[in-house]
Amino acid sequence: MVFKKITAADIAFFQSIEGMKAVLTDNESLESCASDETEDLHYMPEVVVQAQTVAAISRLMAYCNEQLIPVTPRGAGTGLSGGALPVYGGVVLDMKAFDKIIHLDKRNLQVTTEPGVITQVLQDYVKEAGLFYPPDPASKGSCFIGGNVAENSGGPRAVKYGVVKDYVLNLEVVLPDGEVVWTGANVLKNATGYNLTQLMVGSEGTLGIITKIVLRLIPAVRHDVLMLVPFRQAVQACEAVNAIFMAGYTPSAMEFMERDALEWSMRYTQATGISLPDDIEAHLLIEVDGNDKDALYNDMEAIAAVVQHYDIGDVLFADTHEQKQMLWTLRRKVGEAVKSNSIYKEEDTVVPRAELPELLRIIKQLGREYGFQSVCYGHAGDGNLHVNIVKGSMSDEDWNTKLTEGIRKLFAEVVRLGGTLSGEHGIGLVQKDYMDIAFSNRQLQIMRSIKQVFDPIGILNPGKVFAD
Ligand SMILES: Cc1cc2nc3c(=O)[nH]c(=O)nc-3n(C[C@H](O)[C@H](O)[C@H](O)COP(=O)(O)OP(=O)(O)OC[C@H]3O[C@@H](n4cnc5c(N)ncnc54)[C@H](O)[C@@H]3O)c2cc1C
């Protein structure tokens, strides 16, 4: 696809659109949208626009569609698969001005929001009303709810409460030709035609611009109990995950952290108050929540009894709010800590939960074969392991060539175990060349046909999801 380069006339048109807050071409603004949190990628847009109204986005899209100008929607830019990067230049549509929570419908336990609201802000807002929006990506203090919908994000609580798709009821979307549609209805059940709402969830900004989101909420949960369990063998930590479920318990979070992940995060956050004995290989951070405190303590004791069957160190029960905060901060900062340590590539593997120990063995075996070090952590309760491949002392040549082969092998093993390429970070730019491992030609053709129906000219977030 050959796109048109943006001209002064195009800029003048964007500026003339009513409801357009900003049309930015200065270097600083372009740079701010040239990267996200994915590794060290860099793609400059030609212009960054911030619209304030749906009508403005509609006019922008209709024009770009006609003029063959690529448009890349951008939330907060915390994505980990390069989805918001303008790989063909063109327009970055920055959604930060869409930052209003429109309506809290307490009677129906629903909230309607614009996509540029920070996830944590939305969670705090509904909490004030005694309600709970559970999906909590570790980036919740900075990512936008619209980005979460576009990526179908997860987080530690997904193990009990599900991911974003389980809360999205209805969406307002501007299609690539500028038409505005709602995808469904504000109802808890909907068996009416194809499910366009769920098609948009996780579509990574390739099918339409999400401009309003209706989310289902649940009553707030009053109590939680948290413990950190150290394991002398990392594989045993993975085995314990499934054993806890098999024993009949569903924690509200079950996070795995390899030793390096926790150690680097402790250093990064300058945390004190946790001892990390030399013989510990990994930890599980386990939380249970509910409204009956006694029942929670009983559950936690029962879970502690399950993990006692493994070779573990001293369990840390977080007694105070501060201790809980400290443990969660350590977990949430692992990604940043790894990034600050070395050049790395992150894979977002997910397998059926019982296959987690085998996945970890395979990762370490491939590391030995291909000469890479890996630091693994993630939402173990979902079978979702983030594999951070650290460049360390690997040569540039091996890093740029041999590693791709190693990653392909890893994904092939993941698929053999019944898993897939990404649990929550999406395919975006960096995983698109591996899609053939997870899908047959026919499956990929169906997906491409869907893209074609929504975006026949191909101006919306080109270069993502599908191999070139
Ligand atoms: C430290 C850290 C921790 C993280 N932890 C988690 C985690 O626990 N779980 C998890 O799932 N992810 C996690 N992430 C990844 C990231 O935060 C999520 O993918 C998040 O949903 C991205 O939101 P964003 O607003 O930053 O979107 P962006 O990165 O800006 O965009 C992501 C994608 O969404 C599209 N998009 C954005 N807004 C719209 C819109 N309005 N309409 C259409 N398309 C749109 C973009 O085109 C792009 O393809 C983490 C990231 C970091 C840096």
The ligand as a MOL file (V3000), in Angstrom:
LIG
                    3D

  0  0  0     0  0            999 V3000
M  V30 BEGIN CTAB
M  V30 COUNTS 53 58 0 0 0
M  V30 BEGIN ATOM
M  V30 1 C 4.6650 -1.3640 33.1560 0
M  V30 2 C 3.5760 -1.9280 32.2820 0
M  V30 3 C 2.7490 -2.8980 32.7900 0
M  V30 4 C 1.7300 -3.4570 32.0100 0
M  V30 5 N 0.9010 -4.3840 32.5460 0
M  V30 6 C -0.0990 -4.8970 31.8190 0
M  V30 7 C -0.9880 -5.8660 32.3900 0
M  V30 8 O -0.8850 -6.2520 33.5580 0
M  V30 9 N -1.9600 -6.3440 31.5950 0
M  V30 10 C -2.1220 -5.9330 30.3160 0
M  V30 11 O -3.0330 -6.4060 29.6510 0
M  V30 12 N -1.2980 -5.0260 29.7550 0
M  V30 13 C -0.3070 -4.4970 30.4700 0
M  V30 14 N 0.5370 -3.5630 29.9120 0
M  V30 15 C 0.3630 -3.1690 28.4990 0
M  V30 16 C -0.4850 -1.8900 28.2550 0
M  V30 17 O -0.5180 -1.0680 29.3900 0
M  V30 18 C -1.8930 -2.2790 27.8320 0
M  V30 19 O -1.8580 -2.9280 26.5860 0
M  V30 20 C -2.8680 -1.0890 27.7530 0
M  V30 21 O -4.1630 -1.5580 27.5220 0
M  V30 22 C -2.5130 -0.0970 26.6500 0
M  V30 23 O -3.2880 1.0600 26.8450 0
M  V30 24 P -2.8320 2.4620 26.2640 0
M  V30 25 O -3.8950 3.4410 26.5670 0
M  V30 26 O -1.4770 2.7840 26.7090 0
M  V30 27 O -2.8580 2.1250 24.7110 0
M  V30 28 P -1.7710 2.4340 23.5740 0
M  V30 29 O -0.5000 1.7570 23.8860 0
M  V30 30 O -1.7230 3.8630 23.2870 0
M  V30 31 O -2.4630 1.6970 22.3500 0
M  V30 32 C -2.6280 0.3120 22.3490 0
M  V30 33 C -3.4580 -0.0950 21.1310 0
M  V30 34 O -4.7830 0.3660 21.2630 0
M  V30 35 C -5.1480 1.1600 20.1290 0
M  V30 36 N -6.0390 2.2010 20.6550 0
M  V30 37 C -5.7970 3.0330 21.6980 0
M  V30 38 N -6.8750 3.8160 21.9050 0
M  V30 39 C -7.8030 3.4710 20.9720 0
M  V30 40 C -9.1260 3.9050 20.6840 0
M  V30 41 N -9.7370 4.8610 21.3790 0
M  V30 42 N -9.7600 3.3180 19.6410 0
M  V30 43 C -9.1820 2.3510 18.9240 0
M  V30 44 N -7.9490 1.8960 19.1610 0
M  V30 45 C -7.2760 2.4440 20.1800 0
M  V30 46 C -3.8440 1.6460 19.5540 0
M  V30 47 O -3.9560 1.9040 18.1790 0
M  V30 48 C -2.9390 0.4610 19.8290 0
M  V30 49 O -3.0850 -0.5040 18.8280 0
M  V30 50 C 1.5700 -3.0130 30.6610 0
M  V30 51 C 2.4120 -2.0240 30.1580 0
M  V30 52 C 3.4060 -1.4910 30.9450 0
M  V30 53 C 4.2930 -0.4310 30.3790 0
M  V30 END ATOM
M  V30 BEGIN BOND
M  V30 1 1 1 2
M  V30 2 1 2 3
M  V30 3 2 2 52
M  V30 4 2 3 4
M  V30 5 1 4 5
M  V30 6 1 4 50
M  V30 7 2 5 6
M  V30 8 1 6 7
M  V30 9 1 6 13
M  V30 10 2 7 8
M  V30 11 1 7 9
M  V30 12 1 9 10
M  V30 13 2 10 11
M  V30 14 1 10 12
M  V30 15 2 12 13
M  V30 16 1 13 14
M  V30 17 1 14 15
M  V30 18 1 14 50
M  V30 19 1 15 16
M  V30 20 1 16 17
M  V30 21 1 16 18
M  V30 22 1 18 19
M  V30 23 1 18 20
M  V30 24 1 20 21
M  V30 25 1 20 22
M  V30 26 1 22 23
M  V30 27 1 23 24
M  V30 28 2 24 25
M  V30 29 1 24 26
M  V30 30 1 24 27
M  V30 31 1 27 28
M  V30 32 2 28 29
M  V30 33 1 28 30
M  V30 34 1 28 31
M  V30 35 1 31 32
M  V30 36 1 32 33
M  V30 37 1 33 34
M  V30 38 1 33 48
M  V30 39 1 34 35
M  V30 40 1 35 36
M  V30 41 1 35 46
M  V30 42 1 36 37
M  V30 43 1 36 45
M  V30 44 2 37 38
M  V30 45 1 38 39
M  V30 46 1 39 40
M  V30 47 2 39 45
M  V30 48 1 40 41
M  V30 49 2 40 42
M  V30 50 1 42 43
M  V30 51 2 43 44
M  V30 52 1 44 45
M  V30 53 1 46 47
M  V30 54 1 46 48
M  V30 55 1 48 49
M  V30 56 2 50 51
M  V30 57 1 51 52
M  V30 58 1 52 53
M  V30 END BOND
M  V30 END CTAB
M  END
